């Protein structure tokens, strides 16, 4: 009897950066096993802040949501304290829950169908498949004409800086996230300048008003105001070098670019101090990135 093809399903949630981590981890396991891959989109419902962002890419995964008639049953499981301890109704396969923030080596031992739940914010989950992922998530076909025009004007020695400030300034996020200090950006610029020649600096942010107070005085730069998140991600990846913020969106802006000769600087203080004391970010960055 022919063996049934395994299925790797993953729960997607959060913004574009988070979704790229979750999708990449599941695709990597699926490719390793020769398995089908399913994206569970049940958490993206009308009226919620986040929406599914990966539908335009040719990732080959099946995009599914738990049918509406199953959701009352899921709510009952949640009320019983079981809702996060098993795969959702409609995805009947063993749940594999990420055990902590850093890389969980148990995921290398998955040998059959599984439902994945976690953040998967480490390149160790998908590193061997980097070329395939960069091809699948190539941004240029999906960005605006304006973004392509801007990219064509960038120097081969352009540094892209990303500042995450908008939602991180909300007091309700203060226990987990924080806005990076000007000192970080000063040290990061010094780090890049020590290794590479820079003749153009572009800056992107979710709060352009915050940019002048974050960057060293006298630094010549251009603020890029794009028409979409994908445009910003594309321009970050198209620049030669990157200084990223403490943001998964920013992380992918650097990672999706050509890695050859690229200098990437990332912040050691990824989370607000009280939260970072509880987690390990040791596997968050590729080994060739500079962390300051």
N, C-alpha and C positions, 0 to 999 in steps of 0.2 A: 504494500500500500504506500502511495506517495505521501511523504511527510508534509503536513500543513505548514505553509510559510508563516514564520513568526511575524508578529506585528509589534512595533514600538510606538506607543502613543505618549504624547507629552502634553501637559497642561500649560497653555500659554497665558501670560498675564503681564501687566505692566506696559511700559512704553516701548518704543521701537528698539532701544538698546537691549532691554530685558528680553524681548521676544527673539532677537537675533541670538542671544546666548542660549535660550531654551531650544530654539529650532536647530541650531548648529549641533548641540549635544545629542539631540535625538537623531538627527540625520547621520551623524558619525557612527552611532551605535547601529543604526539601520544598515548603513553601508558595510560595516564590519560583519554583520550577521547575514547579509543578503535578505534583510527583512523589509516589509512594508512599513511606512511611517505615517502616523496620523497626528494631526494637530487638533487638540481639543480646545475649541474656541468658546466654551460655555461661559467663561467669565467676562466675555465681551458682550454685554447686553445693552439694549437701548437705555439711555439715561445715565450710563456710567461714564466716567471721565475718559478712560482709555478705549481705544478701538484697535482692531486687528490691522496690522500694518504690512504684512508680508504677502498678501494675496497677489500682488503684481509680479512676484518673482517666480521663476520656473524651478521651484524646489522639489517638485514631484510628490510631496506629501498630500495625503487626503485631508481636507479641511472639514471638520465635523463639530457639531455642538450636540450636547445631550438634548434629545427631543423634549419639547415643552411638557409632554405628559409624564416625563420622568422626573421633572424638577420637584414636584411635591414630595416624591419619595426621597430625593436627595435632601430636602429640607428636614424631613423626619429623621434621617440618619444624623444630620448635623445636630438636631435637638437632642438626640440620644448620645451625643459625644463621639460619634463614629464617622462623621462626614469627612474629616481630614485623614482618617486612618485607613481608608480603602479607596480604590479607584471609583470614579463616579459611575452611577448606574448607566448602562449603555456602553461601558468600556470594561468588559468583564475579563480582566487579566491582572496578574499580581502587581501590587503597588510597590514601587521602589522610590522611597523618599530620600532626598539628599539629607545627609546627617548633620552637616554643618556648612559654614560659608565657604571654606576652602575645599579644594578638590577631594572628592570622596572616591577612593580607589575601588569600592565595591562595584562601581559602574563598569569597570573593565571586566568584571566577571559575569555580567549579564549574558546569558546564552540562549534565551528564548523570549517569548512575548512578555512585555512589561508595560506598565503605565508609569511614566516618570513625573515626579513632582519636585520642583526645586528651582533654584536660581541659576545654577551651573555657570557661575561667573569666573571661569578659569579657562585659558586656552588648552589646558591639559585634557579637557573633555573632547576636543576636536582637532588638536594640532596636526596630526598626521594627514588630515583632509583639508588643510588650509587652501591649496590651489583650487580644489573643487568648490569650496565655499566662496572664495573670492570670485569665481566664475559665476556661480549661481546668484550671488547677491551683488553683482556688478550694478552700479548705480546709474551710469550715464544714460542708458536707454529710458530711464524713468524720471529724469529731472527736466526742469524747464529749459527753454531755449536761452533764457537769461543766464542760468547757471552755466550752461555750456559755453556761452560767450565769455563769461567771467573767467572760467577755467582756462580758456585759450589765451587770456591775457596774463596769466600768472607766469612769473619768472621760474626757471628751473631751480632757483635757489630761494623759493618762497617758504616762509615759516607760517603755519596756521596756528593761532592761539584760540582756545575755546574757554569761555567763562560761563559757568553755570551759576546764576544768581536769582532768577525770578522766583521759582517756587521754594528754593532753599532759604529765602528770607522770611518765609512763613513760620511763625513761632511754633506751630504744631509739628514741624519737622526738626526742630532744634535738637532733639535727643538723638537723632540718627544722622542727619545731614548738616553740613555747614558750608558757608561760602569761603572759598580759599582766600588767603590773605595776599596783599601785594608782595610780601616777602617771598612767598612761593613763586610767583611769576617772575620776580627779579632773579632768584636763584635758577629757575628753569631757563630763562633767557641766557644767563651766563653759561649754563651747561651746554646749551645748543651752540652758542657762539664759540665755545672752546673747541668744538669738534667739526663745525661746518661753517661755510661762508654763506651769509644771509644778505640778500639785497632787497627783500620785500617781506613785509609782515602784514598779514590779514588777520582780523579778529572777528569772531562770531560769538554771539551770546543770546540768551533768551531774555536779556534785559540790557539793552544798549546803554541805558542810563548808568549802569553800574561799571561800565568799562573804564572810564577815566580814573576812577578811584582804585582800580585793581592793578593797573599797569604802571611801570616806572615812568616818572616824568621825563619828558624829552624823547621818549621812544617814538620814532616815526612809524605809524601804522595806518591801515585803511580798515574801516568797519564795513563788513559785508552784510547787507540786509537782503536776505533771499526771500523767495516766495513760499518756501516750504521747508520742513525738517529734512526731507531728502536732499534738497538743494544744499543745505548746510553740510550735511554728511558727505555729499559728493565733493564739495569744495575742500573740506578738511582732508579727505582721502587723496585729492588731486595735488595738494601742496606737497613739497618735497619733505618737509619736516613738521613735527607737531609738538605742541605743548597742550596737554589735555587737562580738563577739569576732573573733578571727582564725580564722574558721570558715565554711566554705561554708554550713553549716546556718544559722548566724546571718545570713549575707548574704541568704539567701532569706527569712528571717523579716522582714527590713526591706523587701526588694524587692517581695514579694507584697502588701504593704499599699497602701492608697490613697496615691499619691505627692503628692497635692495638700496643700500646707502641711506636709508631713512633714519634720522635721529628722532626718537620719541621720548619726551620727558613726562612723567606721571607723578602725582602727589603721593607721598608716603602716608599722609594723613587723609585717608579716603573717606572715613566717617568722622562724625563729631567724636571728641575724645571719650566720653562715657560709653558710647556704643562700640567704638573701635577696641576698647579694652576687653570686650566680650568675644570678639571674633578674630580670626587670623586672615590677613589678606596676602599671605605669603605666595599664593598661587595665582593671584589676580592678573599679573602682568607677564608678558613674554620675557624670557631671560635677557634679551638684548635691549630692552627698554631701560632708560635711566629713571631711577626713583629718587626724588629729592623731597 
